[in-house]
Amino acid sequence: MSEPSASENAVGWVKSERQLERERIRRSRARRSTSIAGASTIVFLVLAAVVVTHSPGWPRVRESFFNPEWFVKALPEVLAGFLLNIKIFLIAEPLILLVGVLVALASTVTAPAFFPIRALATLYTDIFRGVPTILVIYLVGFGLPALRLQGIPTDLATLGIIGLTLSYGAYVAEVFRAGIESVHPSQVAAARSLGLSHAKAMRFVVLPQATRRVVPPLLNDFISLQKDTALVATIGPLEALRQAQIIAASKFNYTPYLVASLLFILLTIPMARFTDHLAARTRRRRG
């Protein structure tokens, strides 16, 4: 049996000549648009580079921010500190997800007996969304050790993770709550009519749908978290920003800040493009 041709689909019917011509025109337009976009981008970058490098203050800017010698010297130490940023992010992310889900579930419980829990969840989100993240890190990083209570961690990175979890947990909780409330009540009613308890209906019916809907905004929050791990430097850990500060202060050159910035960009851009891809896929499915 012969293989189906390119003009045949899975069920065997053949595309018309008009349909093939339309697809050919779309591909041609897409290639032309890509070529124009690429050429215009290259022209713009070349013009921008010429204007910047021929400006009056460029030699001083190059020496202070784009010094190749200090870039090479600072890279190993800043990169070693950046590994701590990645470690903080990888530990804080699952903790934030856990806190966010629990607080979201608590804030959506409607039974009168659980009103104190719902009120506490609302109070938590209001407080930690209203207080700046850097202030939360200060309160945790300096305030908790000052209490000198037994069992309180003294590791600065651990204290920074606690501060980030408390702050970002409130934002993620609101994202999850919005996702839960976006599921139509008929879904819960149908699950209850099949004999599922409220807890099982939330676990097997509501949460899976809500999670799929909130993945893009969640990824945006985690992109911000990747950058805000640098705020932990304010309480002392030698992460990327702190290492860059030490080198810049001792050598009076700001190229180490550029090194730290590039490392964060290399980490966040892939996640941002992945978020855009998921958002576009969601729009196509709903469209």
C-alpha positions as CSV (number, residue, x, y, z in Angstrom):
1,M,0.0,0.0,0.0
2,S,1.4,3.4,-1.0
3,E,2.1,6.1,1.6
4,P,-0.4,9.0,1.8
5,S,0.8,12.1,-0.1
6,A,1.4,15.5,1.5
7,S,-1.9,16.6,0.3
8,E,-3.8,13.9,2.2
9,N,-4.6,14.0,5.8
10,A,-5.0,11.2,8.4
11,V,-8.5,10.2,7.2
12,G,-7.5,10.0,3.6
13,W,-9.2,13.0,1.9
14,V,-7.2,15.1,-0.4
15,K,-6.7,18.8,0.0
16,S,-8.0,20.9,-2.9
17,E,-5.7,22.9,-5.1
18,R,-7.1,26.1,-3.7
19,Q,-6.3,25.0,-0.1
20,L,-2.7,24.0,-1.1
21,E,-2.3,27.4,-2.8
22,R,-3.5,29.2,0.4
23,E,-1.0,27.3,2.5
24,R,1.8,28.1,0.1
25,I,0.9,31.8,0.2
26,R,0.8,31.7,4.1
27,R,4.2,30.1,4.2
28,S,5.6,32.6,1.7
29,R,4.2,35.5,3.7
30,A,5.6,34.1,6.9
31,R,9.1,33.7,5.4
32,R,8.9,37.3,4.0
33,S,7.8,38.7,7.4
34,T,10.6,36.9,9.2
35,S,13.2,38.2,6.7
36,I,11.9,41.7,7.0
37,A,11.9,41.6,10.8
38,G,15.4,40.1,10.9
39,A,16.8,42.7,8.5
40,S,15.2,45.6,10.3
41,T,16.4,44.3,13.7
42,I,20.0,44.1,12.4
43,V,19.8,47.6,10.9
44,F,18.5,49.0,14.1
45,L,21.1,47.3,16.3
46,V,23.9,48.6,14.0
47,L,22.6,52.1,14.1
48,A,22.2,52.0,17.8
49,A,25.7,50.7,18.3
50,V,27.1,53.4,16.0
51,V,25.2,56.2,17.9
52,V,26.2,54.9,21.3
53,T,29.9,54.2,20.6
54,H,30.3,57.7,19.0
55,S,28.6,59.6,21.8
56,P,30.9,62.0,23.8
57,G,30.8,60.1,27.1
58,W,31.2,56.6,25.7
59,P,34.9,56.1,26.7
60,R,34.0,56.7,30.4
61,V,30.9,54.5,30.2
62,R,33.0,51.7,28.5
63,E,35.7,51.9,31.2
64,S,33.2,51.9,34.1
65,F,30.6,49.4,32.9
66,F,32.0,47.4,30.0
67,N,35.6,46.8,31.0
68,P,36.6,43.4,29.5
69,E,39.4,42.9,32.0
70,W,37.1,43.3,35.0
71,F,34.4,41.3,33.4
72,V,36.8,38.3,33.2
73,K,38.1,38.8,36.7
74,A,34.6,39.2,38.3
75,L,32.9,36.4,36.4
76,P,34.1,33.4,38.6
77,E,33.2,35.0,41.9
78,V,29.9,36.4,40.7
79,L,29.0,33.1,39.1
80,A,29.8,31.3,42.4
81,G,27.4,33.6,44.1
82,F,24.8,33.1,41.4
83,L,24.7,29.4,42.2
84,L,23.4,30.4,45.6
85,N,20.6,32.5,43.9
86,I,19.6,29.4,42.0
87,K,19.6,27.3,45.1
88,I,17.4,29.8,46.9
89,F,15.0,29.8,44.0
90,L,14.8,26.1,43.7
91,I,14.0,25.7,47.4
92,A,11.6,28.6,47.7
93,E,9.6,27.7,44.6
94,P,8.0,24.5,45.9
95,L,7.4,26.1,49.3
96,I,5.7,29.0,47.8
97,L,3.4,26.7,45.7
98,L,2.5,24.8,48.8
99,V,1.7,27.9,50.8
100,G,-0.2,29.4,47.9
101,V,-2.4,26.3,47.4
102,L,-3.2,25.9,51.1
103,V,-4.0,29.6,51.6
104,A,-6.1,29.6,48.4
105,L,-8.1,26.6,49.6
106,A,-8.6,28.2,53.0
107,S,-9.8,31.4,51.5
108,T,-12.4,29.6,49.3
109,V,-14.0,27.5,52.1
110,T,-17.6,28.8,52.5
111,A,-18.7,26.8,55.5
112,P,-19.5,29.1,58.5
113,A,-17.5,26.9,60.9
114,F,-14.4,27.6,58.9
115,F,-14.8,31.4,59.0
116,P,-11.7,32.0,61.3
117,I,-9.5,30.0,58.8
118,R,-10.9,32.0,55.9
119,A,-10.3,35.3,57.8
120,L,-6.7,34.3,58.6
121,A,-6.1,33.5,55.0
122,T,-7.5,36.8,53.9
123,L,-5.4,38.6,56.6
124,Y,-2.3,36.9,55.5
125,T,-2.7,37.8,51.8
126,D,-3.6,41.4,52.6
127,I,-0.6,41.9,54.9
128,F,2.1,40.2,52.8
129,R,0.9,41.7,49.5
130,G,1.0,45.1,51.2
131,V,4.4,44.9,52.7
132,P,7.4,45.3,50.3
133,T,9.3,42.0,49.8
134,I,12.6,43.6,50.9
135,L,11.0,44.7,54.1
136,V,9.7,41.2,54.8
137,I,13.3,39.9,54.2
138,Y,14.6,42.5,56.7
139,L,12.0,41.6,59.3
140,V,12.8,37.9,59.0
141,G,16.5,38.1,58.5
142,F,17.2,40.5,61.3
143,G,14.1,40.2,63.5
144,L,13.9,36.5,64.0
145,P,17.6,36.0,65.1
146,A,17.2,38.9,67.5
147,L,14.5,37.0,69.4
148,R,17.1,34.4,70.4
149,L,14.4,31.7,70.6
150,Q,15.2,28.0,70.4
151,G,14.7,26.4,67.0
152,I,14.9,29.6,65.0
153,P,17.3,29.1,62.1
154,T,20.4,31.3,62.0
155,D,21.5,30.5,58.4
156,L,21.1,33.7,56.4
157,A,20.1,31.9,53.2
158,T,17.4,30.0,55.1
159,L,16.1,33.2,56.6
160,G,16.0,34.7,53.1
161,I,14.0,31.7,51.8
162,I,11.5,32.2,54.6
163,G,11.1,35.8,53.7
164,L,10.6,35.1,50.0
165,T,8.1,32.3,50.8
166,L,6.0,34.5,53.1
167,S,5.9,37.4,50.5
168,Y,5.4,35.4,47.3
169,G,3.1,32.9,49.0
170,A,0.5,35.7,49.3
171,Y,0.7,36.5,45.5
172,V,0.6,32.9,44.4
173,A,-2.4,32.3,46.8
174,E,-4.4,35.0,45.0
175,V,-3.5,33.5,41.6
176,F,-4.7,30.1,42.7
177,R,-7.8,31.6,44.3
178,A,-8.7,33.3,41.0
179,G,-8.1,30.0,39.2
180,I,-10.4,28.1,41.6
181,E,-13.1,30.7,41.3
182,S,-12.9,30.6,37.5
183,V,-14.1,27.0,37.5
184,H,-17.9,27.0,37.0
185,P,-20.0,26.0,40.1
186,S,-21.7,23.4,38.0
187,Q,-18.5,21.4,38.0
188,V,-18.6,21.1,41.7
189,A,-22.3,20.3,41.6
190,A,-21.8,17.5,39.1
191,A,-19.0,16.1,41.2
192,R,-21.1,16.2,44.4
193,S,-24.0,14.5,42.5
194,L,-21.7,11.6,41.7
195,G,-21.1,11.1,45.4
196,L,-17.7,12.9,45.8
197,S,-17.2,14.9,49.0
198,H,-16.3,18.5,48.9
199,A,-12.7,17.7,49.5
200,K,-12.5,15.1,46.7
201,A,-14.4,17.4,44.3
202,M,-11.8,20.1,45.0
203,R,-8.9,17.7,44.6
204,F,-10.0,15.7,41.5
205,V,-12.3,18.2,39.6
206,V,-11.6,21.9,40.6
207,L,-7.9,22.0,41.3
208,P,-6.7,20.3,38.1
209,Q,-8.7,22.7,36.0
210,A,-7.7,25.7,38.0
211,T,-4.0,24.7,37.8
212,R,-4.1,24.5,34.0
213,R,-5.6,28.0,33.9
214,V,-3.1,29.7,36.2
215,V,0.1,28.3,34.8
216,P,1.1,31.4,32.8
217,P,0.5,33.9,35.7
218,L,2.3,31.5,38.0
219,L,5.3,31.4,35.7
220,N,5.3,35.2,35.6
221,D,5.5,35.2,39.4
222,F,8.4,32.8,39.4
223,I,10.2,34.9,36.9
224,S,9.9,37.8,39.4
225,L,11.1,35.4,42.1
226,Q,14.2,34.5,40.2
227,K,15.2,38.2,40.2
228,D,14.1,38.9,43.7
229,T,16.4,36.3,45.1
230,A,19.0,39.1,44.8
231,L,17.1,40.9,47.6
232,V,18.5,38.3,50.0
233,A,21.8,40.1,49.7
234,T,20.5,42.8,52.0
235,I,20.8,40.4,55.0
236,G,24.3,39.2,54.1
237,P,24.5,36.0,52.0
238,L,27.3,36.0,49.4
239,E,25.0,35.6,46.4
240,A,25.6,37.2,43.0
241,L,24.6,40.8,43.9
242,R,26.7,40.8,47.1
243,Q,29.7,39.4,45.3
244,A,29.3,42.1,42.6
245,Q,29.0,44.8,45.3
246,I,32.2,43.7,47.0
247,I,34.2,43.7,43.8
248,A,32.8,47.0,42.6
249,A,33.4,48.7,46.0
250,S,37.0,47.6,46.2
251,K,37.9,48.3,42.6
252,F,35.7,51.4,41.8
253,N,34.5,49.7,38.7
254,Y,30.8,48.7,38.0
255,T,31.4,46.0,35.4
256,P,30.7,43.3,38.1
257,Y,27.1,44.6,38.2
258,L,26.9,44.0,34.5
259,V,28.1,40.4,35.0
260,A,25.4,39.8,37.6
261,S,22.8,41.3,35.4
262,L,23.7,39.1,32.4
263,L,23.5,36.0,34.6
264,F,20.0,36.9,35.7
265,I,19.0,37.7,32.1
266,L,20.3,34.3,30.9
267,L,18.1,32.7,33.6
268,T,14.9,34.6,33.2
269,I,14.6,35.0,29.4
270,P,14.0,31.3,28.7
271,M,11.3,31.2,31.4
272,A,9.7,34.3,29.9
273,R,9.6,32.9,26.4
274,F,8.2,29.6,27.8
275,T,5.5,31.6,29.6
276,D,4.6,33.4,26.3
277,H,4.4,30.1,24.5
278,L,2.0,28.7,27.1
279,A,-0.1,31.8,27.0
280,A,-0.3,31.7,23.2
281,R,-1.2,28.0,23.3
282,T,-4.0,28.8,25.8
283,R,-5.4,31.5,23.6
284,R,-5.4,29.2,20.6
285,R,-7.3,26.5,22.5
286,R,-9.9,28.9,23.7
287,G,-10.1,30.6,20.3
